[in-house]
Amino acid sequence: MKKWNYVVSAVMTILGIAMIVMSLPFKFFLSSGDPGPGFWPTLLGSALVVCSILLAVMSTISAAKEEEKEVIFSSPAHTRVYKMMAVAVLFCVAMYVFGFYIAMMIFMPLAMKLMGTESDKTITITTFCTLVAIFVAFQIGLKTSLPAPIFWR
């Protein structure tokens, strides 16, 4: 397990640094003092680097404990993560093709089923309320449009 923690730490550190470097061309703050388009990518990239370094340090500190753990890639927990990653990729593709709202109507129920929600009523109500909240917050409150379907662009 210790070896895999170091691998994950290295890969995530590189990814975090790449996020920071790619966000450098964007303004961190706008002239009004508001966060600019580079604010969140830089912040999230920095957080990823810090967490990756912490993982490496914690793996080094608790080396004996980490050596005893075995990684089983075919465990039910790992399988659920793989399925969720596939659903996330499908969400990105669906969002590009069908737009945000239709993709979210597909993604949320799938994600909730994967996470163990069994009640169709709960899934329907949660999906509907979330979409309404997103619409109100972004379309009405912030006057920001979310990705539209490819056939409406």
Helices and strands as residue ranges (DSSP letters): H 2-23, H 39-61, H 63-68, H 76-98, H 100-114, H 120-134, I 135-141, G 150-152
